[in-house]
Amino acid sequence: MTKVHSGGCRCGAVRFSASKAPNFSVYCHCDDCRRANAAPVVAYIGFMADAVSWEKDGYKPFVNGAVRRTFCPECGTPISFSHESGPDRIFIFTAIMDRPEDYPPTAHTFATEQLSWLHLDDDLPRHTTTLLLDFNTGKSP
């Protein structure tokens, strides 16, 4: 039996599931993600877009240049983002998964933008830019 990866917003107006496992899970320290989510660091997981189905798709898109972010128009929960350089991919915020503990980050991206007062004591690899991963293997090409 295939494990379903599901989640949704705070109020339940937006729900989704993915039929395939995510290809990776990372922390992002970039200024754009921090500001878009009002958080000192953001954890997200990457899926192939065609693996994600929207049970309740009332999400609202916001496009800023090459990035498309979605959020719930009812409660404001950030849902996902995608980038025009990888239209076949979607990045879901780990915290909105039904079982976020199942998706521990395996790396840090934009580590040079990490806030000086934020201390995460782990031995995960730290990358200075976005993590370019092969979505089939979850590893750097």
Secondary structure, 3 states (H helix, E strand, C coil): CCCCEEEECCCCCEEEEECCCCCEEEEECCHHHHHHHCCCCEEEEEEEHHHEEEEEECCEEEEECCEEEEECCCCCCEEEEEECCCCCEEEEEHHHECCHHHCCCCCEECHHHCCCCCCCCCCCCECCCCCCCCCCCCCCC
